Amino acid sequence: MGDRSLPMWLPLPQYAGFLSRDVSAALAAGLHTRDVAHTARDTLGWLDTSPALDRPAPGLSLEDEAALLRAWRAESA
């Protein structure tokens, strides 16, 4: 989280299923889920109206992303 943050990427196959969990007990206890599209829509709406989030977006700048991709491609070649 924060400036220059990236999503967590885990290599496969070593971490296949890393976030897989049996949620049957939670569902049986009353957990309610909702469609991811609704969650994304509502989160975007919240981000658009939250004064606390009125700052530069987290993540890499376009320049930093381009440099990272160049370095990755050079190592992958």
mmJSON file of the N, C-alpha and C atoms, coordinates in Angstrom:
{"data_MODEL":{"atom_site":{
"group_PDB":["ATOM","ATOM","ATOM","ATOM","ATOM","ATOM","ATOM","ATOM","ATOM","ATOM","ATOM","ATOM","ATOM","ATOM","ATOM","ATOM","ATOM","ATOM","ATOM","ATOM","ATOM","ATOM","ATOM","ATOM","ATOM","ATOM","ATOM","ATOM","ATOM","ATOM","ATOM","ATOM","ATOM","ATOM","ATOM","ATOM","ATOM","ATOM","ATOM","ATOM","ATOM","ATOM","ATOM","ATOM","ATOM","ATOM","ATOM","ATOM","ATOM","ATOM","ATOM","ATOM","ATOM","ATOM","ATOM","ATOM","ATOM","ATOM","ATOM","ATOM","ATOM","ATOM","ATOM","ATOM","ATOM","ATOM","ATOM","ATOM","ATOM","ATOM","ATOM","ATOM","ATOM","ATOM","ATOM","ATOM","ATOM","ATOM","ATOM","ATOM","ATOM","ATOM","ATOM","ATOM","ATOM","ATOM","ATOM","ATOM","ATOM","ATOM","ATOM","ATOM","ATOM","ATOM","ATOM","ATOM","ATOM","ATOM","ATOM","ATOM","ATOM","ATOM","ATOM","ATOM","ATOM","ATOM","ATOM","ATOM","ATOM","ATOM","ATOM","ATOM","ATOM","ATOM","ATOM","ATOM","ATOM","ATOM","ATOM","ATOM","ATOM","ATOM","ATOM","ATOM","ATOM","ATOM","ATOM","ATOM","ATOM","ATOM","ATOM","ATOM","ATOM","ATOM","ATOM","ATOM","ATOM","ATOM","ATOM","ATOM","ATOM","ATOM","ATOM","ATOM","ATOM","ATOM","ATOM","ATOM","ATOM","ATOM","ATOM","ATOM","ATOM","ATOM","ATOM","ATOM","ATOM","ATOM","ATOM","ATOM","ATOM","ATOM","ATOM","ATOM","ATOM","ATOM","ATOM","ATOM","ATOM","ATOM","ATOM","ATOM","ATOM","ATOM","ATOM","ATOM","ATOM","ATOM","ATOM","ATOM","ATOM","ATOM","ATOM","ATOM","ATOM","ATOM","ATOM","ATOM","ATOM","ATOM","ATOM","ATOM","ATOM","ATOM","ATOM","ATOM","ATOM","ATOM","ATOM","ATOM","ATOM","ATOM","ATOM","ATOM","ATOM","ATOM","ATOM","ATOM","ATOM","ATOM","ATOM","ATOM","ATOM","ATOM","ATOM","ATOM","ATOM","ATOM","ATOM","ATOM","ATOM","ATOM","ATOM","ATOM","ATOM","ATOM","ATOM","ATOM","ATOM","ATOM","ATOM"],
"id":[1,2,3,4,5,6,7,8,9,10,11,12,13,14,15,16,17,18,19,20,21,22,23,24,25,26,27,28,29,30,31,32,33,34,35,36,37,38,39,40,41,42,43,44,45,46,47,48,49,50,51,52,53,54,55,56,57,58,59,60,61,62,63,64,65,66,67,68,69,70,71,72,73,74,75,76,77,78,79,80,81,82,83,84,85,86,87,88,89,90,91,92,93,94,95,96,97,98,99,100,101,102,103,104,105,106,107,108,109,110,111,112,113,114,115,116,117,118,119,120,121,122,123,124,125,126,127,128,129,130,131,132,133,134,135,136,137,138,139,140,141,142,143,144,145,146,147,148,149,150,151,152,153,154,155,156,157,158,159,160,161,162,163,164,165,166,167,168,169,170,171,172,173,174,175,176,177,178,179,180,181,182,183,184,185,186,187,188,189,190,191,192,193,194,195,196,197,198,199,200,201,202,203,204,205,206,207,208,209,210,211,212,213,214,215,216,217,218,219,220,221,222,223,224,225,226,227,228,229,230,231],
"type_symbol":["N","C","C","N","C","C","N","C","C","N","C","C","N","C","C","N","C","C","N","C","C","N","C","C","N","C","C","N","C","C","N","C","C","N","C","C","N","C","C","N","C","C","N","C","C","N","C","C","N","C","C","N","C","C","N","C","C","N","C","C","N","C","C","N","C","C","N","C","C","N","C","C","N","C","C","N","C","C","N","C","C","N","C","C","N","C","C","N","C","C","N","C","C","N","C","C","N","C","C","N","C","C","N","C","C","N","C","C","N","C","C","N","C","C","N","C","C","N","C","C","N","C","C","N","C","C","N","C","C","N","C","C","N","C","C","N","C","C","N","C","C","N","C","C","N","C","C","N","C","C","N","C","C","N","C","C","N","C","C","N","C","C","N","C","C","N","C","C","N","C","C","N","C","C","N","C","C","N","C","C","N","C","C","N","C","C","N","C","C","N","C","C","N","C","C","N","C","C","N","C","C","N","C","C","N","C","C","N","C","C","N","C","C","N","C","C","N","C","C","N","C","C","N","C","C","N","C","C","N","C","C"],
"label_atom_id":["N","CA","C","N","CA","C","N","CA","C","N","CA","C","N","CA","C","N","CA","C","N","CA","C","N","CA","C","N","CA","C","N","CA","C","N","CA","C","N","CA","C","N","CA","C","N","CA","C","N","CA","C","N","CA","C","N","CA","C","N","CA","C","N","CA","C","N","CA","C","N","CA","C","N","CA","C","N","CA","C","N","CA","C","N","CA","C","N","CA","C","N","CA","C","N","CA","C","N","CA","C","N","CA","C","N","CA","C","N","CA","C","N","CA","C","N","CA","C","N","CA","C","N","CA","C","N","CA","C","N","CA","C","N","CA","C","N","CA","C","N","CA","C","N","CA","C","N","CA","C","N","CA","C","N","CA","C","N","CA","C","N","CA","C","N","CA","C","N","CA","C","N","CA","C","N","CA","C","N","CA","C","N","CA","C","N","CA","C","N","CA","C","N","CA","C","N","CA","C","N","CA","C","N","CA","C","N","CA","C","N","CA","C","N","CA","C","N","CA","C","N","CA","C","N","CA","C","N","CA","C","N","CA","C","N","CA","C","N","CA","C","N","CA","C","N","CA","C","N","CA","C","N","CA","C","N","CA","C","N","CA","C","N","CA","C","N","CA","C"],
"label_alt_id":[null,null,null,null,null,null,null,null,null,null,null,null,null,null,null,null,null,null,null,null,null,null,null,null,null,null,null,null,null,null,null,null,null,null,null,null,null,null,null,null,null,null,null,null,null,null,null,null,null,null,null,null,null,null,null,null,null,null,null,null,null,null,null,null,null,null,null,null,null,null,null,null,null,null,null,null,null,null,null,null,null,null,null,null,null,null,null,null,null,null,null,null,null,null,null,null,null,null,null,null,null,null,null,null,null,null,null,null,null,null,null,null,null,null,null,null,null,null,null,null,null,null,null,null,null,null,null,null,null,null,null,null,null,null,null,null,null,null,null,null,null,null,null,null,null,null,null,null,null,null,null,null,null,null,null,null,null,null,null,null,null,null,null,null,null,null,null,null,null,null,null,null,null,null,null,null,null,null,null,null,null,null,null,null,null,null,null,null,null,null,null,null,null,null,null,null,null,null,null,null,null,null,null,null,null,null,null,null,null,null,null,null,null,null,null,null,null,null,null,null,null,null,null,null,null,null,null,null,null,null,null],
"label_comp_id":["MET","MET","MET","GLY","GLY","GLY","ASP","ASP","ASP","ARG","ARG","ARG","SER","SER","SER","LEU","LEU","LEU","PRO","PRO","PRO","MET","MET","MET","TRP","TRP","TRP","LEU","LEU","LEU","PRO","PRO","PRO","LEU","LEU","LEU","PRO","PRO","PRO","GLN","GLN","GLN","TYR","TYR","TYR","ALA","ALA","ALA","GLY","GLY","GLY","PHE","PHE","PHE","LEU","LEU","LEU","SER","SER","SER","ARG","ARG","ARG","ASP","ASP","ASP","VAL","VAL","VAL","SER","SER","SER","ALA","ALA","ALA","ALA","ALA","ALA","LEU","LEU","LEU","ALA","ALA","ALA","ALA","ALA","ALA","GLY","GLY","GLY","LEU","LEU","LEU","HIS","HIS","HIS","THR","THR","THR","ARG","ARG","ARG","ASP","ASP","ASP","VAL","VAL","VAL","ALA","ALA","ALA","HIS","HIS","HIS","THR","THR","THR","ALA","ALA","ALA","ARG","ARG","ARG","ASP","ASP","ASP","THR","THR","THR","LEU","LEU","LEU","GLY","GLY","GLY","TRP","TRP","TRP","LEU","LEU","LEU","ASP","ASP","ASP","THR","THR","THR","SER","SER","SER","PRO","PRO","PRO","ALA","ALA","ALA","LEU","LEU","LEU","ASP","ASP","ASP","ARG","ARG","ARG","PRO","PRO","PRO","ALA","ALA","ALA","PRO","PRO","PRO","GLY","GLY","GLY","LEU","LEU","LEU","SER","SER","SER","LEU","LEU","LEU","GLU","GLU","GLU","ASP","ASP","ASP","GLU","GLU","GLU","ALA","ALA","ALA","ALA","ALA","ALA","LEU","LEU","LEU","LEU","LEU","LEU","ARG","ARG","ARG","ALA","ALA","ALA","TRP","TRP","TRP","ARG","ARG","ARG","ALA","ALA","ALA","GLU","GLU","GLU","SER","SER","SER","ALA","ALA","ALA"],
"label_asym_id":["A","A","A","A","A","A","A","A","A","A","A","A","A","A","A","A","A","A","A","A","A","A","A","A","A","A","A","A","A","A","A","A","A","A","A","A","A","A","A","A","A","A","A","A","A","A","A","A","A","A","A","A","A","A","A","A","A","A","A","A","A","A","A","A","A","A","A","A","A","A","A","A","A","A","A","A","A","A","A","A","A","A","A","A","A","A","A","A","A","A","A","A","A","A","A","A","A","A","A","A","A","A","A","A","A","A","A","A","A","A","A","A","A","A","A","A","A","A","A","A","A","A","A","A","A","A","A","A","A","A","A","A","A","A","A","A","A","A","A","A","A","A","A","A","A","A","A","A","A","A","A","A","A","A","A","A","A","A","A","A","A","A","A","A","A","A","A","A","A","A","A","A","A","A","A","A","A","A","A","A","A","A","A","A","A","A","A","A","A","A","A","A","A","A","A","A","A","A","A","A","A","A","A","A","A","A","A","A","A","A","A","A","A","A","A","A","A","A","A","A","A","A","A","A","A","A","A","A","A","A","A"],
"label_entity_id":["1","1","1","1","1","1","1","1","1","1","1","1","1","1","1","1","1","1","1","1","1","1","1","1","1","1","1","1","1","1","1","1","1","1","1","1","1","1","1","1","1","1","1","1","1","1","1","1","1","1","1","1","1","1","1","1","1","1","1","1","1","1","1","1","1","1","1","1","1","1","1","1","1","1","1","1","1","1","1","1","1","1","1","1","1","1","1","1","1","1","1","1","1","1","1","1","1","1","1","1","1","1","1","1","1","1","1","1","1","1","1","1","1","1","1","1","1","1","1","1","1","1","1","1","1","1","1","1","1","1","1","1","1","1","1","1","1","1","1","1","1","1","1","1","1","1","1","1","1","1","1","1","1","1","1","1","1","1","1","1","1","1","1","1","1","1","1","1","1","1","1","1","1","1","1","1","1","1","1","1","1","1","1","1","1","1","1","1","1","1","1","1","1","1","1","1","1","1","1","1","1","1","1","1","1","1","1","1","1","1","1","1","1","1","1","1","1","1","1","1","1","1","1","1","1","1","1","1","1","1","1"],
"label_seq_id":[1,1,1,2,2,2,3,3,3,4,4,4,5,5,5,6,6,6,7,7,7,8,8,8,9,9,9,10,10,10,11,11,11,12,12,12,13,13,13,14,14,14,15,15,15,16,16,16,17,17,17,18,18,18,19,19,19,20,20,20,21,21,21,22,22,22,23,23,23,24,24,24,25,25,25,26,26,26,27,27,27,28,28,28,29,29,29,30,30,30,31,31,31,32,32,32,33,33,33,34,34,34,35,35,35,36,36,36,37,37,37,38,38,38,39,39,39,40,40,40,41,41,41,42,42,42,43,43,43,44,44,44,45,45,45,46,46,46,47,47,47,48,48,48,49,49,49,50,50,50,51,51,51,52,52,52,53,53,53,54,54,54,55,55,55,56,56,56,57,57,57,58,58,58,59,59,59,60,60,60,61,61,61,62,62,62,63,63,63,64,64,64,65,65,65,66,66,66,67,67,67,68,68,68,69,69,69,70,70,70,71,71,71,72,72,72,73,73,73,74,74,74,75,75,75,76,76,76,77,77,77],
"pdbx_PDB_ins_code":[null,null,null,null,null,null,null,null,null,null,null,null,null,null,null,null,null,null,null,null,null,null,null,null,null,null,null,null,null,null,null,null,null,null,null,null,null,null,null,null,null,null,null,null,null,null,null,null,null,null,null,null,null,null,null,null,null,null,null,null,null,null,null,null,null,null,null,null,null,null,null,null,null,null,null,null,null,null,null,null,null,null,null,null,null,null,null,null,null,null,null,null,null,null,null,null,null,null,null,null,null,null,null,null,null,null,null,null,null,null,null,null,null,null,null,null,null,null,null,null,null,null,null,null,null,null,null,null,null,null,null,null,null,null,null,null,null,null,null,null,null,null,null,null,null,null,null,null,null,null,null,null,null,null,null,null,null,null,null,null,null,null,null,null,null,null,null,null,null,null,null,null,null,null,null,null,null,null,null,null,null,null,null,null,null,null,null,null,null,null,null,null,null,null,null,null,null,null,null,null,null,null,null,null,null,null,null,null,null,null,null,null,null,null,null,null,null,null,null,null,null,null,null,null,null,null,null,null,null,null,null],
"Cartn_x":[0.838,0.0,0.887,0.463,1.162,1.847,2.644,3.357,4.177,4.135,4.915,4.576,3.385,3.008,2.546,2.745,2.324,1.495,0.649,-0.072,0.906,0.466,1.309,1.263,2.407,2.513,3.315,2.795,3.492,3.746,4.932,5.256,4.491,4.18,3.553,4.603,4.569,3.516,3.708,4.794,5.099,3.961,3.268,2.248,0.837,0.651,-0.697,-1.599,-2.748,-3.683,-3.377,-2.438,-2.032,-3.224,-4.141,-5.291,-6.554,-6.401,-7.553,-7.852,-9.086,-9.505,-10.881,-11.14,-12.469,-13.297,-14.281,-15.096,-16.449,-16.606,-17.91,-18.344,-17.422,-17.792,-18.287,-17.63,-18.057,-19.428,-19.661,-20.964,-22.042,-21.716,-22.671,-22.985,-22.014,-22.216,-22.94,-23.25,-24.034,-23.312,-22.095,-21.389,-22.18,-22.367,-23.025,-21.992,-21.945,-21.038,-21.859,-21.18,-21.857,-20.986,-21.579,-20.897,-19.726,-18.602,-17.412,-17.657,-18.523,-18.828,-19.482,-20.354,-20.991,-19.962,-19.082,-18.038,-17.13,-16.709,-15.847,-16.549,-17.826,-18.585,-18.686,-19.032,-19.191,-17.862,-16.79,-15.468,-15.049,-15.26,-14.93,-15.746,-17.014,-17.844,-17.325,-16.897,-16.344,-15.039,-14.178,-12.907,-13.138,-14.164,-14.453,-14.982,-15.504,-16.117,-15.373,-14.326,-13.624,-12.563,-12.756,-11.743,-10.415,-10.445,-9.212,-8.325,-8.898,-8.129,-7.797,-7.919,-7.636,-6.132,-5.411,-3.954,-3.548,-2.291,-1.895,-2.235,-2.63,-2.988,-1.764,-1.953,-0.828,-0.386,0.783,1.292,2.442,2.839,3.975,3.523,4.393,4.141,4.327,3.837,4.027,5.506,6.319,7.756,8.395,8.03,8.574,8.128,6.879,6.387,7.143,7.376,8.113,9.535,10.186,11.548,11.558,10.573,10.473,10.265,9.397,9.153,10.392,11.13,12.373,13.365,13.511,14.45,13.999,12.709,12.192,12.401,12.126,12.323,13.795,14.68,16.119,16.556,16.001,16.363,15.728,14.569,13.842,14.366,15.168,15.639,16.749],
"Cartn_y":[-1.167,0.0,1.236,2.225,3.49,3.78,4.825,5.263,4.13,4.022,3.052,1.598,1.367,0.008,-0.775,-2.069,-2.983,-4.095,-4.741,-5.896,-7.008,-7.889,-9.017,-10.054,-10.35,-11.371,-12.53,-13.721,-14.903,-15.832,-16.406,-17.276,-18.602,-19.07,-20.39,-21.366,-22.583,-23.279,-23.279,-22.71,-22.809,-22.301,-21.255,-20.645,-20.842,-21.804,-22.1,-22.443,-21.831,-22.084,-21.336,-20.406,-19.67,-19.016,-18.469,-17.787,-18.643,-19.928,-20.825,-21.267,-21.143,-21.55,-22.189,-23.122,-23.693,-22.741,-22.11,-21.126,-21.687,-22.997,-23.596,-23.301,-23.297,-23.008,-21.566,-20.632,-19.232,-19.056,-19.735,-19.665,-20.276,-21.383,-22.03,-21.15,-20.318,-19.423,-18.146,-17.993,-16.839,-15.817,-16.091,-15.158,-14.969,-13.722,-13.397,-12.765,-13.22,-12.636,-11.884,-11.085,-10.376,-10.394,-10.118,-10.159,-9.171,-9.599,-8.753,-7.468,-7.522,-6.307,-5.256,-5.675,-4.718,-4.14,-4.976,-4.502,-3.499,-3.8,-2.892,-1.568,-1.617,-0.396,0.454,-0.169,0.583,1.129,0.363,0.839,2.037,1.967,3.108,4.332,4.152,5.27,5.872,5.021,5.508,6.263,5.727,6.395,7.761,7.871,9.137,10.204,9.809,10.778,10.95,10.208,10.255,11.349,12.402,13.465,12.967,11.926,11.388,10.782,10.456,9.83,10.817,12.111,13.142,13.418,12.473,12.56,11.752,11.786,10.982,9.512,8.865,7.453,6.62,5.537,4.653,3.934,3.398,2.644,3.36,2.813,3.356,4.439,5.396,6.369,5.65,6.25,5.642,5.481,6.447,6.375,5.223,5.075,3.979,2.627,2.546,1.29,0.925,1.914,1.653,1.179,1.8,1.392,-0.026,-0.337,-1.686,-2.724,-2.422,-3.35,-3.528,-2.449,-2.566,-3.474,-3.297,-4.12,-5.575,-5.801,-7.177,-7.847,-7.126,-7.687,-7.988,-7.137,-7.357,-8.626,-8.867,-10.069,-11.324,-11.161,-12.298,-12.707,-11.854,-12.121,-13.156],
"Cartn_z":[0.0,0.0,0.0,-0.748,-0.735,-2.045,-2.002,-3.203,-3.787,-5.1,-5.867,-5.494,-4.989,-4.612,-5.828,-5.762,-6.811,-6.186,-6.97,-6.432,-6.061,-5.198,-4.824,-5.939,-6.481,-7.514,-6.952,-7.103,-6.626,-7.803,-7.875,-9.013,-8.964,-10.151,-10.295,-10.786,-10.449,-9.715,-8.204,-7.714,-6.279,-5.387,-5.827,-4.984,-5.532,-6.413,-6.925,-5.747,-5.697,-4.608,-3.326,-3.355,-2.152,-1.458,-2.23,-1.64,-1.661,-1.886,-1.894,-0.467,-0.105,1.236,1.133,2.016,2.138,3.001,2.402,3.121,3.539,3.442,3.757,5.191,6.138,7.53,7.669,6.982,7.037,6.392,5.278,4.624,5.515,6.158,7.057,8.266,8.666,9.807,9.414,8.113,7.693,6.838,6.421,5.546,4.254,3.875,2.614,1.688,0.476,-0.507,-1.542,-2.341,-3.415,-4.643,-5.755,-7.035,-7.057,-7.611,-7.644,-8.438,-9.449,-10.22,-9.335,-8.436,-7.515,-6.551,-6.059,-5.15,-5.854,-7.082,-7.841,-8.097,-8.496,-8.761,-7.506,-6.379,-5.139,-4.623,-4.805,-4.388,-5.218,-6.519,-7.384,-6.985,-6.7,-6.244,-4.959,-4.031,-2.769,-3.007,-3.856,-4.147,-4.781,-5.624,-6.296,-5.353,-4.191,-3.286,-1.968,-1.747,-0.466,-0.451,0.363,0.426,0.986,1.81,2.384,1.303,0.167,-0.911,-2.02,-1.724,-2.722,-2.746,-3.301,-3.41,-4.642,-5.011,-6.179,-5.978,-7.057,-6.999,-6.65,-5.893,-5.602,-6.866,-6.812,-7.943,-8.611,-9.731,-10.472,-11.441,-11.648,-12.711,-14.049,-15.112,-16.432,-16.758,-16.342,-16.601,-15.832,-14.558,-13.752,-14.293,-14.726,-15.286,-16.554,-17.418,-18.658,-18.357,-17.381,-17.012,-16.442,-15.624,-15.061,-16.16,-17.107,-18.208,-19.078,-19.315,-20.092,-19.377,-18.078,-17.309,-17.302,-17.139,-17.131,-18.473,-19.549,-20.883,-21.161,-20.67,-20.863,-20.135,-18.943,-18.188,-18.788,-19.408,-19.967,-21.347,-21.963,-23.324,-23.362],
"occupancy":[1.0,1.0,1.0,1.0,1.0,1.0,1.0,1.0,1.0,1.0,1.0,1.0,1.0,1.0,1.0,1.0,1.0,1.0,1.0,1.0,1.0,1.0,1.0,1.0,1.0,1.0,1.0,1.0,1.0,1.0,1.0,1.0,1.0,1.0,1.0,1.0,1.0,1.0,1.0,1.0,1.0,1.0,1.0,1.0,1.0,1.0,1.0,1.0,1.0,1.0,1.0,1.0,1.0,1.0,1.0,1.0,1.0,1.0,1.0,1.0,1.0,1.0,1.0,1.0,1.0,1.0,1.0,1.0,1.0,1.0,1.0,1.0,1.0,1.0,1.0,1.0,1.0,1.0,1.0,1.0,1.0,1.0,1.0,1.0,1.0,1.0,1.0,1.0,1.0,1.0,1.0,1.0,1.0,1.0,1.0,1.0,1.0,1.0,1.0,1.0,1.0,1.0,1.0,1.0,1.0,1.0,1.0,1.0,1.0,1.0,1.0,1.0,1.0,1.0,1.0,1.0,1.0,1.0,1.0,1.0,1.0,1.0,1.0,1.0,1.0,1.0,1.0,1.0,1.0,1.0,1.0,1.0,1.0,1.0,1.0,1.0,1.0,1.0,1.0,1.0,1.0,1.0,1.0,1.0,1.0,1.0,1.0,1.0,1.0,1.0,1.0,1.0,1.0,1.0,1.0,1.0,1.0,1.0,1.0,1.0,1.0,1.0,1.0,1.0,1.0,1.0,1.0,1.0,1.0,1.0,1.0,1.0,1.0,1.0,1.0,1.0,1.0,1.0,1.0,1.0,1.0,1.0,1.0,1.0,1.0,1.0,1.0,1.0,1.0,1.0,1.0,1.0,1.0,1.0,1.0,1.0,1.0,1.0,1.0,1.0,1.0,1.0,1.0,1.0,1.0,1.0,1.0,1.0,1.0,1.0,1.0,1.0,1.0,1.0,1.0,1.0,1.0,1.0,1.0,1.0,1.0,1.0,1.0,1.0,1.0,1.0,1.0,1.0,1.0,1.0,1.0],
"B_iso_or_equiv":[0.0,0.0,0.0,0.0,0.0,0.0,0.0,0.0,0.0,0.0,0.0,0.0,0.0,0.0,0.0,0.0,0.0,0.0,0.0,0.0,0.0,0.0,0.0,0.0,0.0,0.0,0.0,0.0,0.0,0.0,0.0,0.0,0.0,0.0,0.0,0.0,0.0,0.0,0.0,0.0,0.0,0.0,0.0,0.0,0.0,0.0,0.0,0.0,0.0,0.0,0.0,0.0,0.0,0.0,0.0,0.0,0.0,0.0,0.0,0.0,0.0,0.0,0.0,0.0,0.0,0.0,0.0,0.0,0.0,0.0,0.0,0.0,0.0,0.0,0.0,0.0,0.0,0.0,0.0,0.0,0.0,0.0,0.0,0.0,0.0,0.0,0.0,0.0,0.0,0.0,0.0,0.0,0.0,0.0,0.0,0.0,0.0,0.0,0.0,0.0,0.0,0.0,0.0,0.0,0.0,0.0,0.0,0.0,0.0,0.0,0.0,0.0,0.0,0.0,0.0,0.0,0.0,0.0,0.0,0.0,0.0,0.0,0.0,0.0,0.0,0.0,0.0,0.0,0.0,0.0,0.0,0.0,0.0,0.0,0.0,0.0,0.0,0.0,0.0,0.0,0.0,0.0,0.0,0.0,0.0,0.0,0.0,0.0,0.0,0.0,0.0,0.0,0.0,0.0,0.0,0.0,0.0,0.0,0.0,0.0,0.0,0.0,0.0,0.0,0.0,0.0,0.0,0.0,0.0,0.0,0.0,0.0,0.0,0.0,0.0,0.0,0.0,0.0,0.0,0.0,0.0,0.0,0.0,0.0,0.0,0.0,0.0,0.0,0.0,0.0,0.0,0.0,0.0,0.0,0.0,0.0,0.0,0.0,0.0,0.0,0.0,0.0,0.0,0.0,0.0,0.0,0.0,0.0,0.0,0.0,0.0,0.0,0.0,0.0,0.0,0.0,0.0,0.0,0.0,0.0,0.0,0.0,0.0,0.0,0.0,0.0,0.0,0.0,0.0,0.0,0.0],
"pdbx_formal_charge":[null,null,null,null,null,null,null,null,null,null,null,null,null,null,null,null,null,null,null,null,null,null,null,null,null,null,null,null,null,null,null,null,null,null,null,null,null,null,null,null,null,null,null,null,null,null,null,null,null,null,null,null,null,null,null,null,null,null,null,null,null,null,null,null,null,null,null,null,null,null,null,null,null,null,null,null,null,null,null,null,null,null,null,null,null,null,null,null,null,null,null,null,null,null,null,null,null,null,null,null,null,null,null,null,null,null,null,null,null,null,null,null,null,null,null,null,null,null,null,null,null,null,null,null,null,null,null,null,null,null,null,null,null,null,null,null,null,null,null,null,null,null,null,null,null,null,null,null,null,null,null,null,null,null,null,null,null,null,null,null,null,null,null,null,null,null,null,null,null,null,null,null,null,null,null,null,null,null,null,null,null,null,null,null,null,null,null,null,null,null,null,null,null,null,null,null,null,null,null,null,null,null,null,null,null,null,null,null,null,null,null,null,null,null,null,null,null,null,null,null,null,null,null,null,null,null,null,null,null,null,null],
"auth_seq_id":[1,1,1,2,2,2,3,3,3,4,4,4,5,5,5,6,6,6,7,7,7,8,8,8,9,9,9,10,10,10,11,11,11,12,12,12,13,13,13,14,14,14,15,15,15,16,16,16,17,17,17,18,18,18,19,19,19,20,20,20,21,21,21,22,22,22,23,23,23,24,24,24,25,25,25,26,26,26,27,27,27,28,28,28,29,29,29,30,30,30,31,31,31,32,32,32,33,33,33,34,34,34,35,35,35,36,36,36,37,37,37,38,38,38,39,39,39,40,40,40,41,41,41,42,42,42,43,43,43,44,44,44,45,45,45,46,46,46,47,47,47,48,48,48,49,49,49,50,50,50,51,51,51,52,52,52,53,53,53,54,54,54,55,55,55,56,56,56,57,57,57,58,58,58,59,59,59,60,60,60,61,61,61,62,62,62,63,63,63,64,64,64,65,65,65,66,66,66,67,67,67,68,68,68,69,69,69,70,70,70,71,71,71,72,72,72,73,73,73,74,74,74,75,75,75,76,76,76,77,77,77],
"auth_comp_id":["MET","MET","MET","GLY","GLY","GLY","ASP","ASP","ASP","ARG","ARG","ARG","SER","SER","SER","LEU","LEU","LEU","PRO","PRO","PRO","MET","MET","MET","TRP","TRP","TRP","LEU","LEU","LEU","PRO","PRO","PRO","LEU","LEU","LEU","PRO","PRO","PRO","GLN","GLN","GLN","TYR","TYR","TYR","ALA","ALA","ALA","GLY","GLY","GLY","PHE","PHE","PHE","LEU","LEU","LEU","SER","SER","SER","ARG","ARG","ARG","ASP","ASP","ASP","VAL","VAL","VAL","SER","SER","SER","ALA","ALA","ALA","ALA","ALA","ALA","LEU","LEU","LEU","ALA","ALA","ALA","ALA","ALA","ALA","GLY","GLY","GLY","LEU","LEU","LEU","HIS","HIS","HIS","THR","THR","THR","ARG","ARG","ARG","ASP","ASP","ASP","VAL","VAL","VAL","ALA","ALA","ALA","HIS","HIS","HIS","THR","THR","THR","ALA","ALA","ALA","ARG","ARG","ARG","ASP","ASP","ASP","THR","THR","THR","LEU","LEU","LEU","GLY","GLY","GLY","TRP","TRP","TRP","LEU","LEU","LEU","ASP","ASP","ASP","THR","THR","THR","SER","SER","SER","PRO","PRO","PRO","ALA","ALA","ALA","LEU","LEU","LEU","ASP","ASP","ASP","ARG","ARG","ARG","PRO","PRO","PRO","ALA","ALA","ALA","PRO","PRO","PRO","GLY","GLY","GLY","LEU","LEU","LEU","SER","SER","SER","LEU","LEU","LEU","GLU","GLU","GLU","ASP","ASP","ASP","GLU","GLU","GLU","ALA","ALA","ALA","ALA","ALA","ALA","LEU","LEU","LEU","LEU","LEU","LEU","ARG","ARG","ARG","ALA","ALA","ALA","TRP","TRP","TRP","ARG","ARG","ARG","ALA","ALA","ALA","GLU","GLU","GLU","SER","SER","SER","ALA","ALA","ALA"],
"auth_asym_id":["A","A","A","A","A","A","A","A","A","A","A","A","A","A","A","A","A","A","A","A","A","A","A","A","A","A","A","A","A","A","A","A","A","A","A","A","A","A","A","A","A","A","A","A","A","A","A","A","A","A","A","A","A","A","A","A","A","A","A","A","A","A","A","A","A","A","A","A","A","A","A","A","A","A","A","A","A","A","A","A","A","A","A","A","A","A","A","A","A","A","A","A","A","A","A","A","A","A","A","A","A","A","A","A","A","A","A","A","A","A","A","A","A","A","A","A","A","A","A","A","A","A","A","A","A","A","A","A","A","A","A","A","A","A","A","A","A","A","A","A","A","A","A","A","A","A","A","A","A","A","A","A","A","A","A","A","A","A","A","A","A","A","A","A","A","A","A","A","A","A","A","A","A","A","A","A","A","A","A","A","A","A","A","A","A","A","A","A","A","A","A","A","A","A","A","A","A","A","A","A","A","A","A","A","A","A","A","A","A","A","A","A","A","A","A","A","A","A","A","A","A","A","A","A","A","A","A","A","A","A","A"],
"auth_atom_id":["N","CA","C","N","CA","C","N","CA","C","N","CA","C","N","CA","C","N","CA","C","N","CA","C","N","CA","C","N","CA","C","N","CA","C","N","CA","C","N","CA","C","N","CA","C","N","CA","C","N","CA","C","N","CA","C","N","CA","C","N","CA","C","N","CA","C","N","CA","C","N","CA","C","N","CA","C","N","CA","C","N","CA","C","N","CA","C","N","CA","C","N","CA","C","N","CA","C","N","CA","C","N","CA","C","N","CA","C","N","CA","C","N","CA","C","N","CA","C","N","CA","C","N","CA","C","N","CA","C","N","CA","C","N","CA","C","N","CA","C","N","CA","C","N","CA","C","N","CA","C","N","CA","C","N","CA","C","N","CA","C","N","CA","C","N","CA","C","N","CA","C","N","CA","C","N","CA","C","N","CA","C","N","CA","C","N","CA","C","N","CA","C","N","CA","C","N","CA","C","N","CA","C","N","CA","C","N","CA","C","N","CA","C","N","CA","C","N","CA","C","N","CA","C","N","CA","C","N","CA","C","N","CA","C","N","CA","C","N","CA","C","N","CA","C","N","CA","C","N","CA","C","N","CA","C","N","CA","C","N","CA","C","N","CA","C","N","CA","C"],
"pdbx_PDB_model_num":[1,1,1,1,1,1,1,1,1,1,1,1,1,1,1,1,1,1,1,1,1,1,1,1,1,1,1,1,1,1,1,1,1,1,1,1,1,1,1,1,1,1,1,1,1,1,1,1,1,1,1,1,1,1,1,1,1,1,1,1,1,1,1,1,1,1,1,1,1,1,1,1,1,1,1,1,1,1,1,1,1,1,1,1,1,1,1,1,1,1,1,1,1,1,1,1,1,1,1,1,1,1,1,1,1,1,1,1,1,1,1,1,1,1,1,1,1,1,1,1,1,1,1,1,1,1,1,1,1,1,1,1,1,1,1,1,1,1,1,1,1,1,1,1,1,1,1,1,1,1,1,1,1,1,1,1,1,1,1,1,1,1,1,1,1,1,1,1,1,1,1,1,1,1,1,1,1,1,1,1,1,1,1,1,1,1,1,1,1,1,1,1,1,1,1,1,1,1,1,1,1,1,1,1,1,1,1,1,1,1,1,1,1,1,1,1,1,1,1,1,1,1,1,1,1,1,1,1,1,1,1]
}}}
